[in-house]
Amino acid sequence: MATTLDPKQIVSFEELLMSQVVQQEALTRLLIEKGIFAKDEFMGMVKLVDHEMRSKPGRAGFADLIYLDHRTRAQLWGKRP
């Protein structure tokens, strides 16, 4: 039996994706600021995981979109920095 969803609780794919991007960015910044790992270590791991994911059939990597500065993110999302 299907559950009826409250229209007020439904979000668009863009809103869901943006929420995930914001949370990922915040977590990454906190871990780097606290010295848990360095930015270059993070970027190295992003590239490694990206490569691994691209190697799997039907998967696309997103290393170029991770940890963007605010101006680049603004350009991608169509907003001013």
C-alpha positions in Angstrom: 0.0 0.0 0.0 1.4 3.4 -1.0 1.9 6.1 1.6 0.5 9.5 0.7 3.1 12.2 0.9 2.5 15.7 2.3 3.2 18.1 -0.5 4.8 20.5 2.0 7.5 17.9 2.7 8.4 17.2 -0.9 11.5 18.9 -2.2 12.9 19.2 -5.7 15.9 17.3 -6.8 17.9 20.5 -7.0 17.0 21.4 -3.3 18.0 17.9 -2.2 21.3 18.0 -4.1 22.1 21.5 -2.9 21.5 20.3 0.7 23.9 17.5 0.2 26.5 19.8 -1.3 26.2 22.3 1.6 26.5 19.5 4.2 29.5 18.0 2.4 31.3 21.3 2.1 30.7 22.2 5.8 31.9 18.8 7.0 35.0 19.0 4.7 35.9 22.5 5.9 35.5 21.5 9.6 37.8 18.5 9.2 40.4 20.5 7.3 40.3 23.4 9.8 40.6 21.0 12.8 43.6 19.4 11.1 42.0 16.0 10.7 43.5 16.0 7.2 45.0 18.5 4.9 43.3 20.0 1.9 45.8 18.3 -0.5 45.1 14.9 1.2 41.4 15.4 0.7 41.8 16.4 -2.9 44.0 13.4 -3.5 41.3 11.1 -2.1 38.6 12.8 -4.1 40.6 12.1 -7.3 41.2 8.5 -6.2 37.6 7.9 -5.5 36.6 9.7 -8.7 38.9 7.5 -10.7 37.5 4.4 -9.0 34.0 5.4 -9.7 34.7 6.3 -13.4 36.3 2.9 -13.8 32.9 1.2 -13.0 30.6 0.8 -16.0 27.8 3.4 -16.1 29.4 5.6 -13.4 30.5 9.2 -13.8 33.0 11.0 -11.6 32.6 14.4 -10.1 36.1 15.3 -8.8 36.1 18.6 -10.7 32.9 19.7 -8.8 34.1 18.9 -5.3 35.5 21.6 -2.9 34.9 24.5 -5.3 35.5 28.1 -4.2 32.4 30.2 -3.7 32.8 32.0 -7.1 32.9 28.8 -9.0 29.9 27.4 -7.1 28.0 30.6 -7.8 28.7 30.3 -11.5 27.6 26.7 -11.6 24.4 27.4 -9.7 23.7 30.7 -11.5 24.0 33.0 -8.5 26.3 35.9 -7.9 29.3 35.3 -5.5 
